[in-house]
Each structure stands twice: as C-alpha cells, then as structure tokens.
Amino acid sequence: MSEMRPLDEPRLQPPGPPEIEVAANTRTLVVGPYLTRSTAAQASGAAEAQNLRSTTARLDEAVGLAAAVDLAVVQAIPLNLSKIRPSTYLGKGRVEEIAGLIKAEKIGLVVMDCALSPVQQRNLEKAWGAKVIDRTGLILEIFGRRASTREGTLQVEHAHLAYQKSRLVRSWTHLERQRGGFGFLGGPGETQIEADRRIIQERMTRIERDLEAVTRTRGLHRKSRARVPYPIVALVGYTNAGKSTLFNALTEAQVVAQDMLFATLDPTARATKLPHGETVILSDTVGFISDLPTSLIAAFRATLEDVIEADILLHVRDVSHADTEAQAEDVGHVLDELGIRSHADRIIEVWNKADLLDQAERTRLLNLSSKGEGQTRNDHDSSAPVLVSALTGEGLSALTSRIEARIARSRSTFAVVLPPEDGAQLHWLYENAEVLDRREEVNGTLHLAVRIASEKEPRFLNRFAGARHLHGAR
C-alpha cells in the first residue's frame, strides 16, 4: 500500500541543466563513431552524407570541444561504422573492446562524437560503468559555461531543458508510481517522470515568455537605430575562424579572442568608421559548427536576428585549415536555416589567417583576391573573396574598401560646390555623407564628391538644391 504524500510537501524543482557531473580534470575518452562514406551516401537523408571532413579532422574537432570545458582527454579513437545499432549505436564487439580500455585507463567520462538517443546513452553507461555524453550534450555544456548575458543564459537554459526533457529516463532513479490515495481507490496517480517532465515544460514556457520580451526589446533597439541609420555589418563563420580577432582589428575593441572553440558566445556590437567616413555597426556573433543541434539554432534565433537584418555579412573563413571548404559548407547550411544564404549579394567572403599560409598558397589566393578587387572598382556585383590576416593587419584596407563598395550599391553620388565661408554646410556633409573627393580652388571654393544614403537623400537635396548627380561614380 502506497503512502499518501503530505499536502505540505514542497513542490519538486525542475532538474538543473545536464552538467558534466565530474571534475574538470576527469580522465576522458573521446570516441568518433563515423559512418563510412558509402554507408552515409546510402542514407540519403542523413547529415553524415553531407559531411565533407576527413575522419582525423572530425575527431580533432571533438577533442577541441572537450578541451573547451577543461576535460583531460586521455585518448581519442576513430571508429568506422557500417551501420548504427539502435540499442548501443556501436556493435557489441566495439562496446566490449572500449569497456576494457575504460577499465584499464580508469576513464571517468566518454564523449561520443555523434547524437545518441536516451536509450543508447543509458545502455552505454551500463556497459562501460562510466558517464557518457554525446556531441549535443557537450556543446550545450560549453554554451552553458560561456553565456554571460541574461539573454544568452535564458537561451542556453531553454536548450538544456529541451535536451534533458527527453532524457529523464536516465536522469532519475526514483521512478515509482505515486498514487492519489490508499489502496486501489486512489487511481494510478502521476509517475515521477511525468511530474518531472511537467515541471520542465512549465519552466521552458516561462523562459519562452522572457525571450519574447527580449525579442521585443531588440525590436525597439532596431527602431531606434533606424532613426539614426547606420549600416549593420555582421561577422559570421565557423568557430575559431578568427572572427573576434578581425572584429578587434576593425574596431580596436578588446573582445575575447582565443585559439579555442566557441571562445565568443554572446554577441558584441561596436560602431566604427570606414576610410571615407561612413559609420557602420560591426557585430561579432557566435561561431557555427558542423552538426550544430537544431535546438541551439532555434534558441539563438533571437540573438541572430541582427545577422538576419544585417546589410552586409562577412563570412570569415580560416583558409589555413585543411577542411576550410567543409567548414564553409557547414556555415552555409546554418545560413540556409536562417533564410540568409539566398541573398548572396549581402555576403562578402573573407579568407582569414593568411599569415599561416605557405608562400605558394598565399600567392595563389592573393591573385584570386586581387582579381576581385579589380572587378569591384567597375563591377559591384563581384563575389571574389578578400584575403586578410586579422592578426597582422594584412588585407584589411582591401576589406574595408569592399565593404564601402557594397554599401555604395544603394547610394547616389553627387557633386557639390561650396563657397569658402559655408562651414556649416561642410560640417553637415562630413557628418551625414561620405566625402569621396575634395578639391579647393585658389579663391577657397570647394568642389566635393559625396555619397549619401537613400534615406538621407531627400534632406540632402533640400539643403543642396544645386547638387549634380554623378553617374558611374565609385
């Protein structure tokens, strides 16, 4: 006979985020179970079929993710799979082989570089006698540690809870049924797992309401920016591609820039001036990664709204990386989900880390980039990349020129003549337009070529009725 729960028993609290319940220096084994290319190709809908990376590069990335949360990786093992087992993901022989290694090396944590179902995760933990987390859980752990703003914390917690909600079967051991009364008359009541799931859902609903308020606040901020409009230039790219270093170089800011996956999580925005005086808002965003959990893409959609609204996207690529093409494709997939990739005219590809290239490769890429610069002067539709080194400053002037050229697409250029004593009008031009050229006659009369944003053009024409439109100007 079940005991009735006292009425004054405190309500259960929602389980906390699925933290790695081990010390930071826990001996860790990283396992990379990857389908062979032929098998992945047969699984037409599988993400594996689109993964262009080598096994070594994928495993190295998994080790980097583990290092990002200070785990002591003892060994990393790549495994080629012909198929995925529903119960344990790996075959029985592989499970037993790894169990022996775990016992011999006294491993406390196993990181599986794949997405495990709750059943697979539980079965592997039983077989190995060690804690097991998958790629999604590890990325969530990193995000949970790095989020510093209220918005980022809410987004990560929501993704944590959504992930944990499906894994309550392994998170709780007191799963006995709670009856509503004595004997058989009280009815079946509610299982502990159902109560926990309900509590988690209630917390997720509250977080969603809070995030809606954040979204409304961001909308108000965008409206206020629209009253003093500046073009928004957002940096996107694979994690560790050097976005924060480039952001610091362009804005002279001090954003954290480390050789570490997901060193930047919360977005940062700064105003900066381009060579011709145009002010832009530069925004540094979270890095993307292959097989990024869809729950995180959804959770961070509010943060990425500035990316969606941006006038120009700088797609920063680490061209010194062996898998730069695969990384670029992964970024493309995320941009597809955000509905951005189709607007290719907004994207400038930035080939970063030129300082790490050998001379032959640097020359080859520089030639490709130089062709793009030549085209840009006469053809603003050029899609050629820009080769830079954010660390040394190489190529940054070419990049800012390319940004100016993209901004200029929707802007008109005018010739303005000012008498020498009209300082107020000259000041207005420097504050509200880009002064592309300035020549002064002997008597002090100024001849200026200026470029003006479309939303400011009516005010400009009202103040400078004699301005002459220049066709084909840079």
C-alpha positions in Angstrom: 0.0 0.0 0.0 1.4 3.4 -1.0 1.7 6.2 1.4 -0.2 9.4 0.6 2.2 12.4 0.0 1.6 15.1 2.7 -0.1 18.2 1.4 2.6 20.5 2.6 5.4 18.6 0.8 7.4 21.1 -1.1 7.0 21.2 -4.9 9.6 19.5 -6.9 12.1 21.9 -8.5 13.0 21.5 -12.2 16.1 19.5 -12.7 19.1 21.6 -13.4 21.0 21.7 -16.7 22.7 18.4 -17.6 26.0 19.4 -16.3 29.0 17.1 -16.7 29.0 15.7 -13.1 32.7 15.2 -13.0 35.7 17.3 -12.1 37.2 19.4 -14.8 40.3 17.2 -15.0 38.4 13.9 -15.3 40.1 11.3 -17.4 38.2 11.4 -20.7 37.9 9.2 -23.7 36.7 10.7 -27.0 35.1 8.2 -29.4 34.4 9.2 -33.0 32.0 6.7 -34.5 31.6 7.8 -38.1 29.7 6.0 -40.9 31.8 5.1 -43.9 31.2 7.3 -46.9 29.5 4.6 -48.9 27.1 3.9 -46.0 26.4 7.5 -45.4 25.7 8.1 -49.1 23.1 5.3 -49.0 21.3 7.1 -46.1 20.1 9.8 -48.4 18.6 12.0 -45.6 21.5 11.7 -43.1 23.6 14.6 -42.2 26.6 12.3 -42.4 26.1 12.2 -46.2 26.9 15.9 -46.4 29.9 15.8 -44.1 33.0 16.5 -46.3 35.6 16.3 -43.5 38.2 13.7 -43.0 37.9 11.4 -40.0 41.0 12.9 -38.5 39.7 16.4 -38.7 36.3 15.5 -37.2 38.0 13.7 -34.3 40.4 16.6 -33.7 37.4 18.9 -33.5 35.7 16.6 -31.0 38.9 16.7 -28.9 38.9 20.5 -29.1 35.3 20.6 -27.9 36.3 18.5 -24.9 39.3 20.7 -24.2 36.9 23.8 -24.2 35.4 22.5 -20.9 38.8 21.6 -19.4 38.5 17.8 -19.7 41.6 15.7 -19.6 41.5 13.8 -22.9 43.5 10.5 -22.4 42.8 9.1 -25.8 40.7 9.7 -28.9 39.5 6.7 -31.0 38.0 6.9 -34.5 35.6 4.1 -35.5 34.3 3.4 -39.0 30.8 2.1 -38.8 28.9 0.1 -41.4 25.6 0.8 -39.7 24.2 2.2 -36.4 22.9 -0.2 -33.8 19.6 1.0 -32.2 20.5 -0.1 -28.7 24.1 1.0 -28.3 25.0 2.8 -31.5 28.2 0.7 -31.7 28.4 -3.0 -32.4 28.7 -5.5 -29.4 32.4 -6.2 -30.1 33.3 -2.5 -30.2 31.4 -1.9 -26.9 33.3 -4.7 -25.1 36.6 -3.5 -26.6 36.1 0.0 -25.3 34.9 -1.3 -21.9 38.3 -2.9 -21.5 40.1 0.3 -22.4 37.9 2.3 -20.0 38.8 -0.1 -17.1 42.5 -0.2 -17.9 42.9 3.6 -18.3 40.5 4.4 -15.4 38.3 6.6 -17.6 35.6 8.5 -15.9 33.9 10.1 -18.9 33.3 9.1 -22.5 32.5 11.7 -25.2 30.7 10.2 -28.2 31.1 12.5 -31.2 27.6 11.7 -32.5 24.0 12.2 -31.5 22.9 9.5 -29.1 19.3 8.6 -28.2 18.4 8.4 -24.5 18.3 4.6 -24.7 21.7 4.3 -26.4 23.2 6.7 -23.8 21.8 4.7 -20.9 22.9 1.3 -22.4 26.5 2.5 -23.0 26.8 3.9 -19.5 25.7 0.5 -18.1 28.1 -1.4 -20.3 31.1 0.9 -19.6 30.5 1.9 -16.0 31.3 5.5 -16.9 29.4 8.6 -17.7 28.6 9.1 -21.4 27.7 12.3 -23.2 27.1 12.9 -26.8 28.1 15.8 -29.1 24.9 17.7 -28.4 25.3 17.5 -24.6 29.0 18.6 -24.9 28.1 21.7 -27.0 25.3 22.5 -24.6 27.8 22.3 -21.7 30.2 24.7 -23.5 27.4 27.1 -24.2 26.2 26.9 -20.6 29.6 27.9 -19.3 30.2 30.7 -21.8 26.8 32.5 -21.7 27.3 35.7 -19.8 24.3 37.9 -20.7 20.8 37.3 -19.4 19.5 36.6 -22.9 22.3 34.1 -23.6 21.7 32.4 -20.3 18.0 32.0 -21.0 18.6 30.7 -24.4 21.1 28.1 -23.2 18.8 27.0 -20.3 15.9 26.6 -22.7 18.0 24.3 -25.0 19.4 22.5 -21.9 15.8 21.7 -20.7 14.6 20.6 -24.1 17.5 18.2 -24.3 17.1 16.9 -20.7 13.3 16.5 -21.1 13.9 13.6 -23.5 16.5 12.0 -21.1 14.5 11.9 -17.8 14.5 8.2 -18.2 18.2 8.1 -17.3 18.4 11.2 -15.1 16.1 9.9 -12.3 16.1 6.7 -10.3 13.0 7.2 -8.1 10.5 6.4 -10.9 8.0 4.6 -8.7 4.3 5.5 -9.3 2.8 8.0 -7.0 -0.8 7.1 -6.1 -3.5 9.6 -5.4 -4.9 7.7 -2.4 -4.8 4.5 -0.4 -5.2 1.0 -1.9 -6.6 0.7 -5.4 -9.2 3.5 -4.9 -6.8 6.4 -5.4 -6.2 5.8 -9.1 -2.9 5.4 -10.8 -1.8 9.0 -10.0 1.2 10.5 -11.8 4.6 8.9 -12.3 7.7 10.7 -11.1 8.9 11.0 -14.7 5.6 12.7 -15.8 5.8 15.1 -12.9 9.4 16.0 -13.8 8.5 16.4 -17.4 5.6 18.7 -16.5 7.9 20.9 -14.2 10.5 21.2 -17.0 7.8 22.2 -19.5 6.5 24.9 -17.1 10.0 26.3 -16.8 10.5 26.2 -20.6 7.2 28.1 -21.0 8.4 30.8 -18.6 11.7 31.1 -20.4 9.9 31.5 -23.7 7.9 34.4 -22.4 11.1 36.0 -21.1 12.7 35.6 -24.5 9.7 37.1 -26.2 10.2 40.2 -24.1 13.9 40.2 -25.1 12.9 40.0 -28.8 10.5 42.9 -28.3 13.3 44.9 -26.7 15.6 44.1 -29.6 12.9 45.3 -32.0 12.7 48.6 -30.2 16.5 48.9 -30.4 16.4 48.3 -34.1 13.7 51.0 -34.5 15.9 53.5 -32.5 18.8 52.7 -34.8 16.6 53.2 -37.8 16.1 56.8 -36.7 19.9 57.3 -36.9 20.5 54.7 -39.5 23.9 53.0 -39.8 24.6 50.0 -42.0 25.0 46.8 -40.0 28.0 44.6 -40.9 27.8 41.2 -39.1 30.6 38.7 -38.9 29.6 35.0 -39.3 31.7 31.9 -39.8 32.9 28.6 -38.4 34.0 28.6 -34.7 37.7 29.6 -34.3 37.9 31.1 -37.8 39.2 34.4 -36.3 36.0 36.5 -36.2 36.8 38.1 -32.9 40.4 38.9 -33.9 39.1 40.5 -37.1 36.4 42.4 -35.0 39.1 43.7 -32.7 41.3 44.8 -35.6 38.5 46.7 -37.4 37.0 48.3 -34.2 40.0 48.5 -31.9 37.9 46.7 -29.3 39.0 44.1 -26.8 36.7 41.2 -27.4 38.0 37.9 -26.1 39.9 36.2 -28.9 41.4 32.8 -28.1 42.5 29.7 -30.1 39.6 27.8 -28.6 36.2 26.6 -30.0 33.3 28.9 -29.0 35.6 31.5 -27.3 32.8 34.0 -28.1 29.2 33.2 -27.3 27.3 36.4 -26.5 27.2 38.8 -29.5 29.0 42.2 -29.3 28.4 45.3 -31.5 30.6 48.3 -31.9 30.4 51.4 -34.2 33.4 52.0 -36.4 34.2 54.4 -39.2 35.3 53.3 -42.7 38.0 55.1 -44.6 35.7 57.6 -46.3 34.0 58.5 -43.0 30.9 56.2 -43.2 29.9 54.9 -39.8 28.8 51.2 -39.6 27.8 48.9 -36.8 30.0 45.9 -36.7 28.6 42.8 -34.9 30.5 39.8 -33.7 28.4 36.6 -33.4 28.7 33.1 -32.1 30.6 30.7 -34.3 28.9 27.9 -36.2 29.9 24.3 -36.2 29.1 21.1 -38.0 26.1 19.2 -36.7 25.1 22.1 -34.6 22.0 21.0 -32.6 18.8 22.4 -34.2 17.6 23.2 -30.7 20.5 25.7 -30.3 19.9 27.2 -33.7 16.2 27.8 -32.6 17.3 29.0 -29.2 19.7 31.5 -30.6 17.4 32.8 -33.3 16.7 35.9 -31.3 20.4 36.6 -30.9 20.9 36.1 -34.6 18.2 38.5 -35.6 20.9 41.2 -36.1 22.5 38.8 -38.5 19.3 38.3 -40.4 18.7 42.1 -40.5 22.3 42.9 -41.4 23.1 44.9 -44.5 26.3 43.0 -45.1 27.6 39.7 -43.8 31.3 39.0 -43.6 31.7 35.2 -43.9 35.1 34.7 -42.2 36.9 31.6 -43.2 40.2 30.1 -41.9 41.8 29.3 -45.2 44.8 27.8 -43.4 42.6 24.9 -42.2 42.6 21.7 -44.1 38.9 21.5 -44.1 38.1 25.1 -44.9 35.7 24.1 -47.7 33.7 21.8 -45.5 33.6 24.4 -42.8 32.3 26.9 -45.3 29.5 24.5 -46.3 28.5 24.0 -42.7 28.2 27.7 -42.3 26.1 27.8 -45.5 23.7 25.2 -44.0 23.1 27.4 -40.9 22.6 30.5 -43.1 20.1 28.4 -45.1 18.1 27.7 -41.9 18.2 31.4 -41.1 16.9 32.2 -44.6 20.1 34.3 -45.5 22.1 32.2 -47.9 19.8 33.1 -50.9 20.8 36.7 -50.5 24.4 36.2 -51.8 24.7 39.9 -52.7 24.9 40.6 -49.0 27.8 38.3 -48.3 31.5 39.1 -48.6 33.8 36.1 -48.1 36.8 36.9 -46.0 39.8 34.5 -46.3 41.4 34.9 -42.9 44.7 33.7 -41.4 46.8 34.5 -44.5 49.9 34.6 -42.2 49.7 30.9 -41.7 49.9 30.0 -45.4 53.0 28.9 -47.2 54.3 31.3 -49.9 52.9 29.4 -52.9 49.3 29.1 -51.4 49.4 32.7 -50.3 50.3 33.9 -53.8 47.6 31.8 -55.4 44.9 33.1 -53.1 46.2 36.6 -53.3 45.9 36.5 -57.0 42.3 35.4 -56.8 41.5 38.1 -54.3 43.3 40.8 -56.4 41.1 39.9 -59.3 38.1 40.5 -57.1 39.5 43.9 -56.1 40.0 44.9 -59.8 36.4 43.9 -60.6 35.0 45.7 -57.6 36.1 49.1 -59.0 34.0 48.6 -62.1 31.5 45.9 -61.1 30.0 46.0 -57.6 28.5 42.5 -58.1 31.9 40.9 -57.8 31.7 37.9 -55.4 35.5 37.3 -55.2 36.8 36.9 -51.6 39.2 39.1 -49.8 42.5 37.6 -48.4 43.4 39.0 -45.0 45.3 38.4 -41.8 43.3 39.8 -38.8 46.4 39.2 -36.7 48.9 41.1 -38.8 46.5 43.6 -40.5 47.3 42.4 -44.0 44.4 43.0 -46.4 42.2 45.0 -44.0 42.3 48.1 -46.2 41.1 46.0 -49.2 38.3 44.6 -47.0 37.1 48.0 -45.8 37.1 49.1 -49.4 35.0 46.1 -50.4 32.5 46.9 -47.6 32.3 50.5 -48.8 31.7 49.3 -52.4 28.8 47.0 -51.2 27.2 49.8 -49.2 27.5 52.2 -52.2 25.3 50.0 -54.3 22.1 51.5 -52.9 23.6 55.1 -52.7 23.8 58.0 -55.0 26.9 60.1 -55.6 26.7 63.9 -56.1 29.0 66.8 -57.0 28.6 69.7 -54.6 30.2 73.2 -54.8 30.5 75.2 -51.6 31.7 78.8 -51.0 34.7 79.0 -48.6 32.6 80.7 -45.8 29.9 78.0 -45.6 31.4 75.9 -42.9 28.1 74.7 -41.5 27.1 73.0 -44.8 30.6 71.4 -45.0 30.2 70.1 -41.4 26.8 68.6 -42.3 28.3 66.8 -45.3 31.0 65.2 -43.2 28.5 64.2 -40.5 25.9 62.8 -42.8 27.6 61.7 -46.0 30.8 60.1 -47.3 33.1 62.7 -48.8 34.8 60.8 -51.6 36.8 63.7 -53.1 37.6 67.3 -52.1 39.3 69.9 -54.3 39.9 73.6 -53.4 40.2 76.5 -55.9 42.6 79.4 -55.3 39.7 81.5 -54.0 38.8 78.9 -51.5 35.7 77.5 -53.3 35.3 73.8 -52.5 34.4 71.1 -55.1 33.2 67.9 -53.3 32.1 64.4 -54.5 29.8 62.9 -51.8 27.9 59.7 -51.4 24.6 59.8 -49.5 22.4 57.1 -48.0 19.0 56.7 -49.7 17.1 57.6 -46.5 19.1 60.8 -46.2 18.9 61.8 -49.8 15.7 64.0 -49.5 17.2 66.1 -46.7 20.5 66.4 -48.7 18.7 67.6 -51.8 16.7 70.1 -49.8 19.9 71.6 -48.3 21.9 71.4 -51.6 19.5 72.1 -54.4 22.3 72.8 -56.8 24.0 69.4 -56.3 24.7 67.5 -59.5 24.1 63.7 -59.7 27.2 61.8 -60.8 26.7 58.7 -62.9 29.1 55.8 -62.7 31.0 57.2 -59.7 32.7 54.9 -57.3 
